[in-house]
Amino acid sequence: MQKVIRFLEKNELEIRISFYLIIINIGWIYFIVELFSGCNFNDSVFNYSLWMPSVIFAIYLVIKKFNSGEFLFFVPVRFALFYVFFHSLLFNIAYLSHNMILNRQKYNELETFIVYTFDDHEERTITFVEKIYNKIFK
């Protein structure tokens, strides 16, 4: 127990920063994917755009440490492993639970799903980006 407490006290900054980066990424994923593409976890959205806030935040922390005269790049390997492990764990849990819910709804409402797929008068929603594109180029 003492080793765990000592580890938490020694690496408090790394753990806190990893937690902040995870929260920023979760918010960014919902902002990019759901707001701009109008769907949930679309495959056409590149993963690089989802990692952008974390990269910017990490660069900011490194520059801040460098400018303060105490250039301490945390412990790069341990920080990267800790961050990537927990980020992938949370993202996989959220993504898989989301897909399970969608699959369950699809099979429970299969009759209405079939009727709606053959309906020619189905309304298509226009996303925010499409509205901007239509105003600029059309």
C-alpha positions as CSV (number, residue, x, y, z in Angstrom):
1,M,0.0,0.0,0.0
2,Q,2.9,2.3,0.8
3,K,4.4,1.7,-2.7
4,V,1.1,2.7,-4.3
5,I,0.8,5.9,-2.3
6,R,4.4,6.7,-3.0
7,F,3.9,6.1,-6.7
8,L,0.8,8.3,-6.7
9,E,2.6,11.1,-4.9
10,K,5.7,10.9,-7.1
11,N,3.7,10.8,-10.4
12,E,0.8,13.1,-9.5
13,L,1.6,15.5,-12.3
14,E,1.7,12.8,-15.0
15,I,-1.5,11.2,-13.8
16,R,-3.3,14.6,-13.6
17,I,-2.1,15.6,-17.1
18,S,-3.1,12.2,-18.5
19,F,-6.6,12.7,-17.1
20,Y,-6.9,16.2,-18.5
21,L,-5.8,15.0,-22.0
22,I,-8.3,12.1,-21.9
23,I,-11.1,14.6,-21.0
24,I,-10.0,17.0,-23.8
25,N,-10.0,14.2,-26.3
26,I,-13.4,12.9,-25.3
27,G,-14.9,16.4,-25.7
28,W,-13.1,16.9,-29.0
29,I,-14.3,13.6,-30.4
30,Y,-17.9,14.5,-29.7
31,F,-17.4,18.0,-31.0
32,I,-15.8,17.0,-34.4
33,V,-17.8,13.8,-35.1
34,E,-21.3,14.6,-33.9
35,L,-21.5,18.3,-34.6
36,F,-19.8,18.6,-38.0
37,S,-20.5,15.3,-39.6
38,G,-24.0,14.8,-38.1
39,C,-23.4,11.2,-37.1
40,N,-21.9,9.1,-34.4
41,F,-18.3,7.9,-34.8
42,N,-18.2,8.1,-38.6
43,D,-15.4,6.2,-40.3
44,S,-14.8,9.0,-42.7
45,V,-13.5,11.3,-39.9
46,F,-9.8,10.9,-39.6
47,N,-8.3,9.9,-36.3
48,Y,-5.6,12.6,-36.6
49,S,-8.2,15.3,-36.1
50,L,-9.4,13.6,-32.9
51,W,-5.9,13.6,-31.4
52,M,-5.2,17.3,-32.3
53,P,-6.1,18.9,-28.9
54,S,-3.9,16.4,-27.0
55,V,-1.0,17.1,-29.3
56,I,-1.4,20.8,-28.9
57,F,-1.7,20.5,-25.1
58,A,1.4,18.3,-24.9
59,I,3.4,20.7,-27.0
60,Y,2.2,23.6,-24.8
61,L,3.4,21.8,-21.7
62,V,6.8,21.0,-23.1
63,I,7.3,24.6,-24.2
64,K,6.2,25.8,-20.8
65,K,8.7,23.6,-19.1
66,F,11.4,24.6,-21.5
67,N,10.8,28.4,-21.0
68,S,10.7,28.0,-17.2
69,G,14.3,26.8,-17.2
70,E,13.3,23.4,-15.8
71,F,13.1,21.4,-19.0
72,L,11.7,18.2,-17.8
73,F,10.0,16.1,-20.5
74,F,8.2,14.1,-17.8
75,V,9.2,10.5,-18.3
76,P,8.4,10.1,-22.0
77,V,8.0,6.4,-22.2
78,R,5.9,6.0,-19.0
79,F,3.8,9.0,-19.8
80,A,3.1,7.8,-23.4
81,L,2.2,4.3,-22.2
82,F,0.0,5.6,-19.4
83,Y,-1.8,8.0,-21.7
84,V,-2.3,5.8,-24.8
85,F,-3.4,2.8,-22.7
86,F,-6.2,4.7,-20.8
87,H,-7.2,6.7,-23.9
88,S,-7.6,3.6,-26.0
89,L,-9.4,1.8,-23.1
90,L,-12.0,4.6,-22.7
91,F,-12.4,5.1,-26.4
92,N,-13.0,1.3,-27.0
93,I,-15.4,1.0,-24.2
94,A,-17.4,4.0,-25.4
95,Y,-17.3,2.9,-29.1
96,L,-18.3,-0.7,-28.4
97,S,-21.1,0.2,-26.1
98,H,-22.4,2.6,-28.6
99,N,-22.3,0.0,-31.4
100,M,-24.0,-2.6,-29.1
101,I,-26.9,-0.1,-28.4
102,L,-27.3,0.6,-32.1
103,N,-27.3,-3.1,-33.0
104,R,-29.8,-3.9,-30.3
105,Q,-32.1,-1.1,-31.6
106,K,-31.7,-2.2,-35.1
107,Y,-32.8,-5.8,-34.4
108,N,-35.6,-4.7,-32.1
109,E,-37.0,-2.3,-34.7
110,L,-36.2,-4.4,-37.8
111,E,-39.7,-4.1,-39.3
112,T,-39.7,-0.3,-39.1
113,F,-36.1,-0.2,-40.4
114,I,-37.1,-2.2,-43.5
115,V,-40.1,0.0,-44.1
116,Y,-38.0,3.2,-43.8
117,T,-35.4,1.9,-46.1
118,F,-37.9,1.5,-48.9
119,D,-39.6,4.8,-48.3
120,D,-38.8,7.2,-51.1
121,H,-39.9,10.3,-49.2
122,E,-37.4,10.1,-46.4
123,E,-36.0,13.5,-45.4
124,R,-32.3,13.9,-45.4
125,T,-30.7,16.1,-42.7
126,I,-28.1,18.6,-43.9
127,T,-25.1,19.0,-41.7
128,F,-23.5,22.2,-40.5
129,V,-20.6,21.9,-42.9
130,E,-22.9,21.2,-45.9
131,K,-24.9,24.4,-45.1
132,I,-21.7,26.4,-45.1
133,Y,-20.5,24.8,-48.3
134,N,-23.8,25.5,-50.0
135,K,-23.8,29.1,-49.0
136,I,-20.2,29.7,-50.2
137,F,-20.1,27.7,-53.4
138,K,-23.7,27.5,-54.7
